[in-house]
Amino acid sequence: MRELRNLLPVTYDFVCSIGCDCGCAWHLIKNRLRMASYPLDWVGTWYVGIAGVAELVAQDFDGFLKLENLRKEPNPPRGPKDDHEHDYYHDPVVGVDFAHDFPIGMPLEEAYPAVREKYRRRIDRFYRSVRESRRTLLVYWTWRDHPERDVIMKAAETFRTKFPEVRIDLLVMRHVDGQGIRPEIVGDGVFLVDGPFHPEGGHPAFGDAEINRKVFSFIRLRGKRRRLWSGKLNRIRLRIVSAFILDRVKRHAYRERHSQKQDVF
């Protein structure tokens, strides 16, 4: 794994998933690299790929999650670890799938305002986190599409044009059948790692945790331990304070208001 250690030699202030589905965010969580939710964590973007994601970020998510564009689709087959509580919606205009946002059985128009507000917070948090960081690593983890090197480089340039005042690095992890993990430097701060991240028999969305850990474990995040303890303390504080609010409605409102500030999922 010396090649991987040399591939990612710096410590980042911010690490964030940019697709292509929830597997990337899940691996960041498992490796303690993700501290809050961001707009591309739990959606599917394989229809537009990394180039479409880069354009979406460059355009401030213009057209993202418009009510009139959402189309309900049959829920795909789901295993024991999958989300059984939400309907599946596809946006054919932007090319994004939403599988974890709209409660099953609730009319779209009724559920939409809360979902729209949730993503507004996550989008704002994403731009703020990038601009407040000296060095950011964006991670595109995919087993569905296979972006070529020229597409990856173009996406990196799009991100860097959007944020000229900070340093943006890009890591792309592509599932490729075969033996071993093959890291490569595509350009300055642009990294590509091919490997059997999603072997047959692995979880449909997440792949093999141990194989993926071999890459994610080499990503270094500045202040990771401090942020983790801060998050735990905030959640403990929320439970203790809300326990003293006897009125059930007020207690729920308090928890909801302060949970939104943390917005981990």
C-alpha positions in Angstrom: 0.0 0.0 0.0 3.0 2.3 -0.2 1.7 3.6 -3.6 -1.6 4.7 -1.9 0.3 6.4 0.9 2.3 8.4 -1.6 -0.8 9.1 -3.6 -2.5 11.1 -0.9 0.4 12.7 1.0 -1.3 15.7 2.4 -3.9 16.4 5.2 -7.2 17.9 4.1 -9.4 20.4 5.9 -12.5 19.1 4.2 -13.4 15.8 2.6 -16.7 15.4 0.8 -18.6 12.8 -1.4 -19.7 13.9 -4.9 -21.3 10.6 -5.9 -22.1 8.5 -7.6 -24.4 7.2 -4.9 -24.7 6.8 -1.1 -21.8 4.2 -1.0 -19.2 7.0 -1.1 -20.7 8.8 1.9 -21.1 5.5 3.8 -17.4 4.7 3.3 -16.5 8.2 4.5 -18.6 7.7 7.6 -17.0 4.3 8.3 -13.6 5.8 8.1 -14.5 8.8 10.2 -14.0 11.3 7.4 -17.5 12.8 7.1 -18.8 15.2 9.8 -22.1 16.3 8.4 -24.5 15.8 5.4 -23.9 17.4 2.1 -26.1 17.5 -1.0 -24.6 14.7 -3.0 -24.2 12.2 -0.1 -27.4 10.2 -0.4 -28.5 10.7 -4.0 -27.7 8.8 -7.3 -25.8 10.8 -9.9 -24.6 8.0 -12.2 -26.9 9.2 -15.0 -24.9 12.5 -15.4 -21.6 11.2 -14.1 -18.7 13.2 -12.7 -18.9 15.8 -15.5 -22.6 16.5 -14.8 -21.9 16.7 -11.1 -19.1 19.2 -11.7 -21.5 21.4 -13.8 -24.2 21.1 -11.1 -21.7 22.5 -8.5 -20.5 25.2 -10.9 -24.0 26.3 -11.5 -24.9 26.5 -7.8 -27.2 23.5 -8.1 -29.5 25.4 -10.5 -32.5 23.3 -11.3 -31.8 20.7 -8.6 -34.8 19.2 -6.8 -37.5 21.0 -8.7 -40.9 19.7 -7.8 -42.2 19.6 -11.3 -39.3 17.4 -12.5 -39.7 14.6 -9.9 -41.0 11.3 -11.2 -41.9 8.5 -8.8 -40.5 5.2 -9.8 -41.0 1.6 -8.4 -38.8 0.9 -5.5 -35.9 -1.3 -6.5 -35.4 -4.6 -4.7 -34.1 -3.9 -1.2 -32.1 -6.0 1.2 -32.2 -6.0 5.0 -29.7 -3.1 5.2 -31.5 -0.9 2.7 -33.9 2.0 3.2 -37.5 0.6 3.4 -39.0 3.8 4.6 -38.8 6.1 1.6 -40.2 6.3 -1.9 -37.9 6.4 -5.0 -38.0 9.5 -7.2 -36.0 10.3 -10.3 -35.3 13.7 -11.8 -34.8 13.2 -15.6 -33.9 16.8 -16.2 -30.9 17.0 -13.8 -30.3 13.3 -13.8 -30.4 12.6 -10.1 -32.2 9.8 -8.1 -33.6 10.4 -4.6 -34.1 7.2 -2.6 -33.8 8.4 1.0 -35.9 11.6 1.3 -39.6 11.2 0.6 -41.5 9.0 3.2 -43.5 6.1 1.8 -47.2 6.9 1.5 -46.8 10.6 1.9 -48.0 12.7 -1.0 -45.1 14.4 -2.8 -46.5 17.9 -2.4 -46.8 17.3 1.3 -43.3 15.9 1.8 -41.5 18.3 -0.6 -41.1 21.5 1.5 -39.1 19.7 4.3 -37.0 17.9 1.7 -36.3 21.1 -0.2 -35.3 22.9 3.0 -33.0 20.0 4.0 -31.2 20.2 0.8 -31.0 24.0 0.9 -29.1 23.6 4.2 -26.8 20.9 2.8 -26.0 22.9 -0.3 -25.2 26.0 1.7 -23.1 23.9 4.1 -21.1 22.4 1.1 -20.2 25.8 -0.4 -19.3 27.3 3.0 -17.2 24.2 4.0 -15.2 24.4 0.7 -14.6 28.1 0.9 -13.6 27.9 4.6 -11.0 25.2 3.9 -7.5 25.6 2.7 -7.5 22.3 1.0 -10.5 20.2 0.0 -10.7 16.6 -1.3 -13.7 15.7 -3.4 -14.3 11.9 -3.7 -16.2 10.3 -6.6 -16.7 6.6 -5.9 -18.4 4.6 -8.7 -19.3 1.1 -9.6 -22.0 2.2 -12.2 -20.2 4.5 -14.6 -16.5 4.6 -15.7 -15.3 8.1 -16.3 -12.2 8.3 -18.5 -9.1 10.3 -17.6 -9.9 13.3 -19.8 -13.4 13.5 -18.3 -11.9 13.4 -14.8 -9.4 16.2 -15.6 -12.1 18.3 -17.1 -14.3 17.9 -14.0 -11.4 18.8 -11.8 -10.9 22.0 -13.8 -14.6 22.8 -13.5 -14.4 22.5 -9.7 -11.3 24.6 -9.5 -12.8 27.3 -11.7 -15.7 27.5 -9.3 -13.5 27.8 -6.3 -10.4 29.7 -7.5 -9.5 31.0 -4.0 -8.9 27.5 -2.4 -7.1 24.3 -3.3 -9.4 21.5 -4.7 -8.1 18.0 -5.1 -10.1 15.2 -6.7 -10.1 11.4 -6.0 -12.0 9.1 -8.4 -12.4 5.5 -7.4 -13.6 3.2 -10.2 -14.7 -0.4 -9.7 -12.7 -2.6 -12.0 -12.8 -6.4 -11.8 -9.5 -8.1 -11.3 -6.7 -8.4 -8.7 -5.3 -5.6 -6.7 -5.8 -1.9 -6.2 -4.1 0.3 -8.9 -3.5 4.0 -7.9 -2.5 6.6 -10.4 -1.8 10.4 -10.5 -3.8 11.7 -13.4 -2.8 15.3 -12.9 -1.7 17.8 -10.2 -4.0 16.9 -7.2 -6.1 14.6 -9.4 -6.0 10.9 -8.4 -7.5 7.8 -9.9 -7.7 4.4 -8.1 -9.1 1.3 -9.8 -9.9 -1.8 -7.9 -12.4 -4.5 -7.1 -14.3 -2.3 -4.8 -17.7 -3.9 -5.6 -17.0 -7.6 -5.9 -19.8 -10.1 -6.7 -21.7 -10.8 -3.5 -21.0 -7.4 -1.9 -23.7 -5.0 -0.8 -25.5 -3.6 -3.9 -24.7 0.0 -3.0 -21.7 -0.2 -0.8 -19.5 -3.0 -2.1 -16.9 -4.6 0.1 -16.1 -2.6 3.2 -12.6 -4.0 3.7 -11.4 -3.5 0.2 -12.7 0.1 0.2 -11.1 0.7 3.6 -7.7 0.1 2.0 -8.1 3.3 0.1 -10.3 5.5 2.4 -8.0 4.8 5.4 -5.2 6.7 3.7 -7.2 9.9 3.5 -6.2 12.3 6.3 -8.5 14.9 7.7 -7.3 17.7 9.9 -8.9 17.9 13.3 -10.8 14.6 12.8 -10.6 13.4 16.4 -11.7 16.8 17.8 -14.6 17.1 15.4 -15.8 13.6 16.3 -15.8 14.3 20.0 -17.5 17.6 19.4 -20.3 15.8 17.5 -20.8 13.2 20.2 -20.9 15.9 22.9 -23.5 17.9 21.0 -25.7 14.8 20.6 -25.4 13.9 24.3 -26.2 17.5 25.2 -29.3 17.5 23.0 -30.7 14.3 24.7 -30.1 15.6 28.2 -31.6 19.1 27.7 -34.6 17.7 25.8 -35.3 15.2 28.6 -36.2 18.2 30.8 -38.8 19.5 28.4 -42.0 17.9 29.7 -44.3 19.1 26.9 -44.1 16.5 24.2 -44.8 18.9 21.3 -42.2 21.4 22.6 -39.7 18.6 23.2 -40.1 17.3 19.7 -39.7 20.8 18.2 -36.6 21.4 20.3 -35.0 18.2 19.1 -36.0 18.8 15.5 -34.6 22.3 15.5 -31.2 21.3 17.0 -30.9 18.1 15.1 -31.2 20.2 11.9 -28.1 22.1 13.0 -26.2 18.8 13.2 -27.9 17.3 10.1 -25.7 14.2 10.1 -27.9 12.1 7.7 
